[in-house]
């Protein structure tokens, strides 16, 4: 049985959207990926409406079992942080209206989950997402790859595939990042 997760990399200018199916053995399959963009010349309410309508469409079309959103973190650019927080809010409300559980993950958590390194750069994240999903070409722009990484992270952190830890220890059809994650889970259970 697969677990379907929608990942959202929130932003006012570009909001990454992705849906992945994760099997119990952690095999991840791309369902859909894209970016909704808004024009900086539009009013804030119109920009948020565009994002909300796109998210509503994706939620209704793909019917995810969970939604993962990047957790807003403080930065030096307050206006960017505020826009990201506002976009996150409309995404969370869209999911809540449908009863879809929402999880927030920090960029460091996402990088660590998909690459094994919480300090990895966007190039490394995109490369591993491409491998994990067995894609012929890397997802572009980075917002799309980040949304995919969020969805994968949520499924893996939720425990999808924990029953596959024995298979992971044997190295069965897992990417290097999946193998490291499963091995870390197994070590944590032994402690």
Rosetta blueprint (number, residue, H / E / L):
1 X L
2 X L
3 X E
4 X E
5 X E
6 X E
7 X E
8 X E
9 X E
10 X L
11 X L
12 X L
13 X L
14 X E
15 X E
16 X E
17 X E
18 X E
19 X E
20 X E
21 X E
22 X E
23 X L
24 X L
25 X L
26 X L
27 X L
28 X E
29 X E
30 X E
31 X E
32 X E
33 X E
34 X E
35 X E
36 X E
37 X E
38 X L
39 X L
40 X L
41 X L
42 X L
43 X L
44 X H
45 X H
46 X H
47 X H
48 X H
49 X H
50 X H
51 X H
52 X H
53 X H
54 X H
55 X H
56 X H
57 X H
58 X H
59 X H
60 X H
61 X H
62 X H
63 X L
64 X L
65 X L
66 X E
67 X E
68 X E
69 X E
70 X E
71 X L
72 X L
73 X L
74 X L
75 X L
76 X L
77 X L
78 X H
79 X H
80 X H
81 X H
82 X H
83 X H
84 X H
85 X H
86 X H
87 X H
88 X H
89 X H
90 X H
91 X H
92 X H
93 X H
94 X H
95 X H
96 X H
97 X H
98 X L
99 X L
100 X L
101 X E
102 X E
103 X E
104 X E
105 X E
106 X L
107 X H
108 X H
109 X H
110 X H
111 X H
112 X H
113 X H
114 X H
115 X H
116 X L
117 X L
118 X L
119 X L
120 X L
121 X L
122 X H
123 X H
124 X H
125 X H
126 X H
127 X H
128 X H
129 X H
130 X H
131 X H
132 X H
133 X L
134 X L
135 X L
136 X L
137 X L
138 X L
139 X L
140 X L
141 X L
142 X H
143 X H
144 X H
145 X H
146 X H
147 X H
148 X H
149 X H
150 X H
151 X H
152 X H
153 X H
154 X H
155 X H
156 X H
157 X H
158 X H
159 X L
160 X L
161 X L
162 X H
163 X H
164 X H
165 X H
166 X H
167 X H
168 X H
169 X H
170 X L
171 X L
172 X L
173 X L
174 X L
175 X L
176 X H
177 X H
178 X H
179 X H
180 X H
181 X H
182 X H
183 X H
184 X H
185 X H
186 X H
187 X H
188 X H
189 X H
190 X H
191 X L
